[in-house]
Amino acid sequence: MTLVKWLLLIVLVVVTVKQCQHKEEVSLGPGVKVAQAPVQSPLSQVIPFNFEGYQITPLAHFSLQAKVLGREDYRLDRESDLSPTDLALGWQKMSDESVLAKIEITQTRRWYYWQVEQFPIPRRDIETQSANMHMIPADSQVATVLKKVKTGQIIALEGQLIQARATDGWSWKSSMTRDDIGAHACEVVYVTSLTIVE
């Protein structure tokens, strides 16, 4: 086997191991694990800044504790320049594993999907107590923690909801409410602090 083939094999093994690690689920048992909804507050001053070749405009302060319902990593889309990972997050009733056991959750192409045979809680509670969030690590420390996040864990984060713009006209803007659904309902979060709580 040539050196190039060996190197490709090693890379494939490393990628596979990392993906399997991310697919591991953490079980914390039934019951609401996060009682409070995410907190969004206005900015006293809006100061755009450059980050990774994009202009970032902060829209609001943002903080939360939430249960990780799923994670999906991206490498090839335009958004992955900024956001390598989406986290589907839940709070209040959507942080209760007895509820989540009856909801099938998937993520693909920057979307978060859920499906039920029978609603364990009202549909609107599922819609307003969970969301797909595009994570933009502000620094290497946040990026390192983000790589370790697993489905089922409780995380705490602080940062800002933002709009990103590129010189070619491309733009990516965060949702500004937890009540919306469908296209443009995801939060784009510039994460300045990230902790795995449980």
RAKATA-V91367 format. One record per helix or strand of 3 or more residues. SS is the DSSP state (helix for helix, strand for strand). FROM is the first residue (numbers start at 0). TO is the last residue. Records with the same first field share a line. If there is no record, write none. Layout:
SS=FROM-TO + FROM-TO
This chain:
helix=2-22 + 77-80 + 91-94 + 96-99 + 122-127 + 139-147
strand=38-40 + 48-50 + 53-72 + 84-89 + 103-107 + 110-114 + 129-136 + 153-164 + 170-172 + 186-195
